[in-house]
Amino acid sequence: VATLMLSMLLGQQRFHAGSLEIIDTKRATHQATALVYGELRAASSADLYSISDSSIAFRTTTGASHLCALDSTRAAIVVPSTRTTRAAPLSTFRALPRAGDSLLVFDSGEAPEPDDDRWHPHVLVADPAGAVCPTRPHGLASNAIEASGIAFQVAPPLAGSIVIGVPLRFFRPASYSLYRGTGASWMLGYSTCAAGTCTARQPLSGPYLPFVSGGEGGVAFSYFDRQGAPTGDRSRVARVDVIARAQSASMLEVGPVRGRRYQDSLALTIALRNGS
C-alpha cells in the first residue's frame, strides 16, 4: 500500500511539475511577441537602425509633448508638465528624458505647402529641470495651475522656423536580440542607448531554442517591403514578422509529452507605420 501511494504521489508530482513547465514555455512565446509588438507597433522604417534574423535595433519613443516656451538662444526649451488638470495632458512620458536622450522637433517650414515639413533631430545636453510654461496667448497654459513646465537644454539650437506649440517626440535607440544567457539558455535581451553609451543587455523572457541562421532560431525576425517581398534594406521595411520558439527546460511525462521536451511557437506580423 505504501509503495502504491508513493508511486501515485510521484506521478502527481511529475504531472504538476510538467504542467508548470508547459505553462512557462507557452508564456515565453507570448512574452516575446508581445514585447516586440508593444515597441514596434508605432514605428516606421525611418525608426529602424539595423535589422537581422535574430535582432532588431530601433528608435523607441519614450515620450511626446509640445513646445510651450523657447529662449533667445533657441537652445533652451520648455514643455508642459505631466501634472495638469487637463483631461488630455500635452505631455506624456513613459520614462522621463535625461541627458543623452534624443528628440525630434516638428518644423512646418516657411511655406504653407507640406513639402517643406520636417522632423529635426536634437540631443538633450542636460537633465531636465523645473520651469514655467507661459499662459495663453504667448504659451500653451490656460491658467496658472497649468503653468508648471519641464526645461531641457538641446543641441543644436532649434531652427528659426520652429514656433511655439509644435509637437515633440522623445526617444532612445533600443534593441531586442536573441542571445546566450547564463549556462546554455538562450534568452530575449533588451538594451537602450543614450549619448553613445548602451546599457547592459537584460534578459526579458525565455528560455528559447538556440540561434539558427536563416530565421529558424528561438526568436527570429523576417522583413518585407510594401509588395510583400523579403528585404534586407531597413529603409524599405513595411512589415516585420516575429516568431518565438521555446521548449521546456527538462524532459516531461505529461499527457502526450512522454520522454521529450515540450515545444511551442507563436508567430506575429507587425505592420509598420506609414508602411502601406
C-alpha positions in Angstrom: 0.0 0.0 0.0 2.8 2.4 0.9 4.5 1.6 -2.4 1.3 2.3 -4.4 0.7 5.6 -2.5 4.3 6.7 -3.1 4.0 5.9 -6.8 0.8 7.9 -7.0 2.4 10.9 -5.3 5.5 10.8 -7.5 3.2 10.6 -10.6 1.2 13.6 -9.4 4.4 15.5 -8.6 5.7 14.8 -12.1 2.4 15.8 -13.6 2.2 19.2 -11.8 5.9 20.0 -12.4 5.5 19.1 -16.1 2.3 21.2 -16.4 4.0 24.2 -14.9 6.9 23.8 -17.4 4.4 23.7 -20.3 2.7 26.9 -19.0 6.1 28.6 -18.7 7.0 27.5 -22.2 3.8 28.9 -23.6 4.2 32.1 -21.6 7.7 32.6 -23.0 6.4 32.6 -26.6 3.6 35.1 -25.7 6.1 37.4 -23.9 8.5 37.6 -26.8 5.9 38.6 -29.4 4.0 40.9 -27.0 7.2 42.8 -26.0 8.3 43.3 -29.6 4.8 44.3 -30.8 4.5 46.8 -28.0 7.6 48.6 -29.2 7.3 48.4 -33.0 3.5 48.9 -33.5 4.0 52.7 -33.7 7.4 52.6 -35.5 8.1 53.3 -39.2 11.0 52.2 -41.4 12.7 55.5 -40.6 12.9 54.4 -36.9 14.9 51.3 -37.7 18.7 51.4 -37.1 19.7 47.8 -38.0 18.0 44.5 -38.8 19.0 40.9 -38.8 17.3 37.5 -38.4 18.0 37.4 -34.6 17.9 41.1 -33.6 16.4 44.5 -34.4 17.6 47.9 -33.3 15.1 50.8 -33.5 14.1 54.2 -32.2 11.8 53.7 -29.2 9.6 56.6 -28.2 9.8 57.5 -24.5 7.5 60.5 -24.5 5.6 63.1 -26.5 4.9 66.7 -25.8 4.6 70.2 -27.3 6.9 73.2 -27.2 5.5 75.8 -24.8 8.5 78.2 -24.4 11.8 79.0 -26.1 14.6 81.3 -25.1 16.5 83.7 -27.3 19.3 81.2 -28.0 16.7 78.6 -29.1 18.7 76.0 -27.2 16.6 76.1 -24.0 13.1 74.8 -24.4 10.2 74.2 -22.0 7.4 71.6 -22.4 4.2 71.3 -20.2 4.5 69.3 -17.1 2.6 66.0 -16.8 1.0 67.4 -13.6 -2.1 69.1 -15.1 -5.8 69.4 -14.7 -6.3 68.8 -18.4 -8.3 65.7 -19.4 -5.8 65.1 -22.1 -2.3 66.2 -21.0 0.0 67.8 -23.5 3.0 65.8 -22.2 3.2 62.1 -21.7 6.3 60.2 -20.7 6.9 56.5 -20.4 10.3 57.4 -18.9 11.4 61.0 -18.0 14.0 62.1 -20.6 17.6 62.5 -19.4 20.9 63.9 -20.7 22.0 62.0 -23.8 18.4 61.2 -24.9 17.2 62.5 -28.3 14.1 64.2 -29.5 12.5 65.1 -32.8 11.1 68.6 -33.3 8.5 69.2 -35.9 9.1 72.1 -38.3 6.3 73.1 -40.6 8.7 75.3 -42.6 8.1 78.8 -44.0 5.8 77.8 -46.9 2.1 76.7 -46.3 2.6 73.7 -48.5 3.5 70.4 -46.8 6.6 69.8 -49.0 8.9 71.6 -46.5 7.6 69.9 -43.3 10.4 68.2 -41.4 11.3 66.5 -38.2 14.6 67.8 -36.9 16.8 65.6 -34.6 18.3 67.1 -31.4 20.1 65.8 -28.4 19.4 66.7 -24.7 22.7 68.0 -23.2 21.4 68.2 -19.6 19.0 66.6 -17.3 15.5 68.2 -17.1 14.8 71.0 -14.6 11.7 72.8 -13.4 10.3 75.7 -15.4 7.2 77.7 -16.2 5.0 77.5 -19.3 3.6 80.9 -20.3 -0.1 81.2 -20.3 -2.1 82.0 -23.4 -1.7 83.7 -25.9 2.1 83.5 -25.6 2.2 79.9 -24.3 0.0 76.8 -24.0 -1.1 77.0 -20.4 -4.7 78.1 -19.9 -4.3 79.1 -16.3 -1.7 79.4 -13.5 -2.3 75.8 -12.4 -1.2 74.5 -15.8 1.9 76.8 -15.9 4.2 74.1 -14.5 6.8 73.0 -17.1 9.9 71.0 -17.7 13.0 72.7 -19.1 15.6 71.0 -21.4 18.8 72.1 -23.0 19.2 70.9 -26.5 21.8 70.8 -29.3 21.9 72.0 -31.9 19.6 75.1 -31.4 16.1 74.9 -32.9 15.6 76.2 -36.4 14.2 79.7 -36.8 11.0 78.5 -38.4 10.0 76.4 -35.4 7.2 78.0 -33.4 5.5 77.6 -30.0 3.1 74.7 -30.0 4.9 72.3 -32.4 4.9 68.6 -31.3 8.0 66.9 -29.9 8.9 63.2 -29.8 11.5 62.0 -27.2 13.3 58.7 -28.0 16.2 56.4 -27.3 17.9 53.8 -29.5 16.9 50.3 -28.3 17.4 46.8 -29.4 15.9 43.3 -29.0 18.1 40.3 -29.6 18.3 36.6 -29.1 21.5 35.7 -27.1 23.0 33.0 -25.0 22.4 33.8 -21.3 23.9 32.1 -18.3 24.6 28.5 -18.9 23.2 27.1 -22.1 19.9 29.1 -22.0 19.0 31.4 -24.9 17.1 34.5 -23.9 15.4 37.5 -25.4 17.6 40.5 -24.4 16.9 44.2 -24.4 19.1 47.3 -24.1 18.9 51.0 -24.7 21.4 53.7 -25.6 21.9 57.3 -24.8 24.7 59.6 -26.0 26.5 56.6 -27.5 26.5 54.6 -24.2 24.4 51.5 -24.1 23.0 49.7 -21.0 24.0 46.1 -20.4 21.7 43.7 -22.2 19.0 42.5 -19.9 17.1 39.2 -20.3 13.4 39.8 -20.6 12.0 36.3 -21.3 13.0 32.8 -22.2 14.5 30.3 -22.5 14.1 29.8 -26.2 15.6 27.4 -28.8 19.2 28.2 -29.8 20.1 30.6 -32.6 20.0 29.1 -36.1 20.7 31.3 -39.1 18.1 31.8 -41.7 15.3 32.7 -39.3 15.0 29.3 -37.6 16.3 30.3 -34.2 14.4 30.7 -30.9 13.4 34.3 -31.7 13.6 35.2 -35.4 12.7 38.3 -37.4 11.8 38.5 -41.0 11.4 41.7 -43.0 9.2 42.5 -46.0 8.6 45.6 -48.3 5.3 47.1 -49.4 4.9 44.5 -52.0 5.3 41.6 -49.5 8.8 40.7 -50.8 11.6 39.8 -48.4 14.0 42.7 -47.9 17.3 43.3 -46.1 17.1 47.1 -46.7 15.8 48.7 -43.5 14.6 51.8 -45.3 12.2 49.6 -47.3 10.7 47.6 -44.5 6.9 47.8 -44.2 6.3 44.6 -42.3 8.1 42.7 -39.6 7.3 39.0 -38.9 8.3 37.7 -35.5 8.3 34.1 -34.4 9.2 32.8 -31.0 10.1 29.1 -30.4 10.5 27.8 -26.9 10.9 24.5 -25.2 10.6 23.1 -21.7 13.8 23.0 -19.5 13.5 19.3 -18.9 12.1 16.0 -20.2 8.4 15.7 -19.4 5.9 12.9 -18.6 2.7 14.8 -19.1 -0.2 13.6 -21.3 1.1 13.0 -24.8 4.5 14.5 -24.0 6.5 11.5 -22.9 10.2 11.3 -22.6 10.8 14.5 -24.5 10.9 18.3 -24.1 7.7 20.2 -24.8 8.0 22.7 -27.6 5.7 25.6 -28.6 5.9 28.5 -31.0 4.0 31.7 -31.7 4.2 34.0 -34.8 3.1 37.6 -35.2 3.0 40.1 -38.0 3.6 43.8 -37.3 2.7 46.4 -39.9 5.0 49.4 -39.5 3.6 53.0 -39.5 3.3 54.5 -43.0 4.3 51.2 -44.5 1.2 50.5 -46.5 
